């Protein structure tokens, strides 16, 4: 490809050699790529500001045999405010890690690029826990794992119309394995069905259909937030076979944050 341009978000940055960094970039045009920024740790480097962690940046790169090289760059947004707040920084790391681990190199997913950008921008003012939940839901939908919330994932019958939620508890059934809600008739033959509250299902549906920066304004009861976090964690682990490193970090930080 020779020289090419990319609009990128820096997902990960690690020290390499004396003064270089190896970057994992999520680009709008080419999806995830790895690139080296040479000499960027020298105080005089002109690239320094353009490739900070989480920066939204415009880069010029040169194709290499193993790694591409960043030759020029200019950051549009550096999200420096993330460094001042551990919760916001941890949430940004978590979103970036999900993107890094759930996408393939050179597979552009412009909607996911926009979603990550929206999450980083919203972290300036939004509740980090809610940013993480809405991000997870929308990421699942973009990557083709959209949880089915309105009809039975086994037989297809419409929830609420053809089968009511459990009369006693108000809860509905959900199967992580099948990827959505299940009706009472299909529960006996579904392995590992668990209950989920209508409030959690309602919030999840709202997160799927509402732009992230609006969805995070919702007021969510703590119990409901914890319920959704637990459900989505199982869902992500099962369907993506990924257990993000940042989960353990969140647990250390605050065991009910996520
Ligand atoms: Zn069914």
Boltz pocket constraint, residues with backbone or C-beta under 6 A from the ligand:
constraints:
  - pocket:
      binder: B
      contacts: [[A, 152], [A, 153], [A, 154], [A, 155], [A, 156], [A, 157], [A, 182], [A, 183], [A, 184], [A, 185], [A, 186]]
      max_distance: 6.0
